[in-house]
Amino acid sequence: MKNPMRLDPGQIEVVDDATAEILRHKTPAERLAMVFALWTSTRDKLRVHVRKIHPDWDDERVNREVARRLLHGDV
């Protein structure tokens, strides 16, 4: 499925100057912790969503679907 927010295939994400300045002052470990927290939050929210649309699925099936969506960008 094509992302409707994308303007063109060559588009890249650019952070604004204020965000870039904040990130420059973070250590590599702090930046990694931020990314991990975002990943964890995304995974958990996706798990809730999948469980809501498939209430009959067991935990293993939900987790497989969450992993599939994250691996293939189908979030």
Backbone as a ProteinNet text record, in pm:
[ID]
protein_1_A
[PRIMARY]
MKNPMRLDPGQIEVVDDATAEILRHKTPAERLAMVFALWTSTRDKLRVHVRKIHPDWDDERVNREVARRLLHGDV
[TERTIARY]
84.2	0	88	59.1	137.6	99.7	199.1	176.7	122.1	-0.6	-59.7	10.9	91.6	160.6	290.3	334.9	461.3	441.9	525.1	510.4	568.4	682.7	745.2	836.5	872.7	954.7	1091.1	1143.2	1274	1269.9	1150.5	1136.7	1207.7	1277.1	1339.1	1280.4	1291.3	1241.8	1349.8	1312.7	1406.5	1351.3	1434.6	1389.8	1410.4	1328.4	1345.4	1469.4	1509.7	1634	1632.7	1519.6	1511.6	1530.6	1468.4	1482.9	1626.2	1685.8	1824.4	1917.3	1894.4	1978.2	1966.7	1846.3	1826.2	1898.6	1885.4	1948.5	2101.1	2155.7	2301.4	2358.8	2280	2327.3	2304.6	2244.7	2221.5	2340.1	2368	2473.4	2418.6	2506.9	2457.6	2365.9	2398.4	2314.7	2176.4	2170.2	2040.2	1957.3	2022.8	1948.7	1898.6	1982	1940.7	1823.3	1827.6	1717.3	1588.2	1597.8	1478.7	1418.9	1504.5	1457.4	1393.7	1457.9	1403.5	1266.7	1252.5	1124.3	1016.8	1052.4	956.2	916.5	1014.2	987.7	893.3	923.5	842.9	700.7	687.1	554.4	475.5	542	476.2	430.1	517.9	483.5	364.4	365.7	257.1	124	127.7	3.9	-47.9	42.4	0.9	-58.6	-1.2	-54.6	-198.5	-224	-359.8	-454.4	-408.4	-491.7	-526.1	-424.7	-447.5	-542.5	-522.9	-610	-755	-771.9	-906.4	-977.2	-903.4	-969	-978.5	-902.7	-907.1	-919.1	-1032	-1044.9	-1040.1	-1061	-1060.5	-919.9	-818.6	-682.4	-616.4	-533.4	-456.2	-330.8	-258.5	-140.7	-36	-13.7	87.3	51.6	-74.2	-117.8	-108.6	-150.3	-140.5	5.6	94	236	296.6	256.7	305.3	259.6	133.4	80.9	150.3	173.7	245.4	385.4	455.2	589.1	585.8	488	476.6	458.5	368.4	342.5	464.1	534.3	652.9	764.3	781.8	887.2	860.7	732.7	698.2	643.1	644	597.3	447.5	371.9	225.9	164.3	223	167.5	62.4
-118.4	0	123.8	215.8	337.6	433.9	498.1	594	723.5	765.6	886.3	1014.9	1008.4	1127.2	1154.3	1059.1	1073.5	1156.4	1256.4	1344.4	1284.1	1218.1	1154.8	1042.9	951	836.2	875.5	990.7	1032.9	1116.8	1139	1223.6	1162.6	1245.6	1200.9	1280.5	1223.9	1292	1386.4	1507.7	1606.8	1662.2	1664.4	1721.6	1872.3	1943.5	2088.8	2125.2	2250.6	2295.3	2277.2	2303.8	2290.9	2145.7	2054.2	1912	1866.3	1909.4	1872.6	1922.4	2042.2	2097	2013.7	1974.3	1889.9	1756.8	1696.2	1566.3	1574.5	1687.3	1704.1	1696.7	1736.1	1738.8	1606.9	1512.4	1380.7	1289.7	1201.9	1103.1	995.3	918.1	807.1	713.6	688.2	600.3	661.7	793	859.5	854.1	874.9	867.8	726.1	627.5	488.5	455.6	504.6	482.3	544.4	661.6	726.2	641	589.7	506.9	378.3	316.9	194.4	220	331.9	365.7	387.1	452.1	472.9	339.7	252.8	119.5	40.4	41.1	-33.1	20.3	151.3	213.5	178.2	185.5	151.4	6.2	-83.8	-226.2	-250.4	-187.4	-207.5	-153.5	-36.3	21	-63.5	-113.9	-200.9	-329.9	-383.3	-505.7	-482.3	-369	-336	-326	-261.9	-247	-382.9	-468	-600	-682.2	-675.7	-750.2	-700.3	-568.6	-511.2	-558.2	-563.4	-603.7	-755.4	-829.8	-976.5	-1031	-1007.1	-1049.6	-1201.2	-1276	-1421.9	-1481.5	-1401.6	-1451.7	-1469.2	-1573.2	-1592.4	-1503.6	-1498.6	-1411.7	-1442.3	-1568.5	-1605.6	-1550.3	-1563.2	-1513.5	-1361.5	-1294.6	-1148.4	-1106.2	-1169	-1133.8	-1158.9	-1266.7	-1294	-1185.1	-1142	-1038	-904	-873.5	-749.7	-754.2	-864	-878.4	-865.7	-928.7	-919.8	-775.9	-703.5	-565.8	-477.6	-496.7	-416.2	-447	-573.7	-612	-562.9	-553.9	-517.8	-377.9	-299.2	-160.9	-145.8	-247.6	-243.3	-194.8	-92.4	-43.7	55.5
0	0	0	-87.3	-98.2	13.9	72.4	179.8	120.8	159.1	101.3	144.7	251.3	299.8	222.9	147.5	77.3	-48.7	-66	-181.7	-308.6	-295.4	-410.6	-362.1	-451.3	-408.9	-351.6	-387.3	-339.5	-213	-160.3	-42.4	77.9	152.8	276.8	392.6	511.5	630.6	681.4	714.9	765.1	895	999.4	1126.7	1123.5	1200.9	1205.4	1286.5	1278.7	1342.1	1493.6	1557.4	1704.1	1746.9	1675.3	1707.1	1684.1	1573.9	1544.7	1654.8	1704.4	1810.7	1938.1	1972.8	2091.5	2074.3	1958	1933.7	1935.2	1891.3	1893	2034.4	2131.7	2270.2	2344.1	2278.6	2339.7	2309	2402.7	2378.4	2284.8	2224.2	2141.6	2220.7	2346.5	2428.4	2450	2469.7	2488.5	2360.5	2246.1	2119.1	2093.5	2124	2108.1	2200.3	2323.3	2417.7	2365.6	2303	2246.3	2134.8	2047.5	1936	1988.7	2087.9	2144.5	2209	2280.5	2343.2	2236.5	2126.4	2017.9	1955	1931.2	1874.9	1966	2096.1	2192.1	2196	2196.5	2197.8	2071.9	1957.9	1830.8	1831.5	1874.8	1880.4	1972.4	2089.9	2187	2135.2	2072.4	2016.5	1901.6	1819.8	1709.6	1763.5	1869.6	1931.3	1979.1	2043	2088.7	1968.7	1862.3	1742.1	1680.5	1664.3	1603.4	1690.6	1820.8	1911.5	1901.2	1882.9	1872.3	1744.1	1633.1	1508.1	1492.4	1576.1	1572.7	1715.6	1782.7	1922.7	1941.9	1835.6	1844.6	1835.8	1802.2	1788.2	1923.7	1935.9	2059.6	2055.1	2167.5	2177.9	2072.1	2044	1944.6	1807.6	1768.8	1637.2	1630.9	1738.1	1743.3	1729.2	1804.1	1799.2	1661.1	1595.3	1459.5	1362.6	1376.7	1288.9	1314.7	1439.8	1473.5	1413.5	1427.9	1371.8	1219.9	1156.3	1009.7	965.5	1033.6	995.2	1017	1126	1151.6	1052	1018.6	924.7	783.3	745.1	607.5	594.1	702.8	695.9	683.7	727.3	718	849.3	907.6	1033.7	1000.1
[MASK]
+++++++++++++++++++++++++++++++++++++++++++++++++++++++++++++++++++++++++++

